[in-house]
Amino acid sequence: MSDTDTWDTRLDITEALEAAGWEPDEDNPLELLRKNGATWALINDACDSQLTGPGGWNIEFPSDVPNVLIIAACLAATPAV
């Protein structure tokens, strides 16, 4: 998988989270999204990402983690309020 392919798949995460009400960062709209105190961010050029929960906990996702798992973790971190 090329770097471009990995980045393209990470766009799928951004689109899914935005559809679920996550707000993109003004300066980094494709790389940093927030909702209800949680933050999902791409953390390097290899497309590894990280989810920071409302309580300050962190989960790092290597680039080979399936998008569906990352999306599910993000959605679980932000229950409806």
C-alpha positions as CSV (number, residue, x, y, z in Angstrom):
1,M,0.0,0.0,0.0
2,S,1.5,3.4,-1.0
3,D,1.4,6.5,1.2
4,T,-1.2,8.0,-1.0
5,D,-3.5,4.9,-0.6
6,T,-3.1,5.1,3.2
7,W,-3.9,8.8,3.2
8,D,-6.9,8.2,1.0
9,T,-8.3,5.6,3.4
10,R,-7.8,8.0,6.3
11,L,-10.0,10.5,4.5
12,D,-12.7,7.9,4.9
13,I,-12.3,8.3,8.7
14,T,-12.6,12.0,8.5
15,E,-15.7,11.8,6.4
16,A,-17.4,9.3,8.7
17,L,-16.6,11.3,11.8
18,E,-17.9,14.5,10.2
19,A,-21.1,12.7,9.3
20,A,-21.4,11.8,13.0
21,G,-21.1,15.4,14.1
22,W,-17.3,15.7,14.7
23,E,-16.0,19.2,14.0
24,P,-12.9,19.7,12.0
25,D,-10.1,21.9,13.3
26,E,-10.0,25.3,11.6
27,D,-6.2,25.0,10.8
28,N,-6.1,21.3,10.1
29,P,-9.5,20.2,9.0
30,L,-8.5,16.8,7.5
31,E,-6.1,15.9,10.3
32,L,-7.8,16.9,13.5
33,L,-11.5,16.5,14.6
34,R,-13.2,17.0,17.9
35,K,-16.5,16.2,19.5
36,N,-17.7,16.3,23.2
37,G,-14.2,16.6,24.6
38,A,-12.7,13.8,22.4
39,T,-10.1,14.5,19.7
40,W,-9.0,12.3,16.8
41,A,-5.8,13.3,15.0
42,L,-3.4,12.0,12.4
43,I,-0.1,12.1,14.2
44,N,2.5,11.6,11.5
45,D,3.1,11.2,7.8
46,A,2.7,7.4,8.0
47,C,-1.0,8.0,8.8
48,D,-0.8,6.7,12.3
49,S,-3.6,8.3,14.4
50,Q,-4.6,8.9,18.0
51,L,-7.8,9.2,19.8
52,T,-7.8,11.3,23.0
53,G,-10.9,10.8,25.2
54,P,-12.7,13.4,27.3
55,G,-11.0,12.1,30.4
56,G,-7.5,12.6,28.9
57,W,-6.8,9.0,28.0
58,N,-5.1,8.2,24.6
59,I,-5.2,5.3,22.2
60,E,-2.7,5.3,19.3
61,F,-3.7,3.5,16.1
62,P,-0.9,2.4,13.8
63,S,-1.5,2.9,10.1
64,D,-2.5,-0.7,9.6
65,V,-5.4,-0.6,12.0
66,P,-8.7,-0.9,9.9
67,N,-10.7,2.3,9.5
68,V,-13.8,0.7,10.9
69,L,-12.1,0.0,14.2
70,I,-10.9,3.6,14.5
71,I,-14.3,5.0,13.6
72,A,-16.0,2.6,16.1
73,A,-13.6,3.7,18.9
74,C,-14.2,7.4,18.1
75,L,-18.0,6.9,18.2
76,A,-17.8,5.0,21.4
77,A,-15.7,7.8,23.0
78,T,-18.5,10.3,22.3
79,P,-21.8,9.0,23.4
80,A,-24.8,11.2,22.6
81,V,-25.4,13.9,25.1
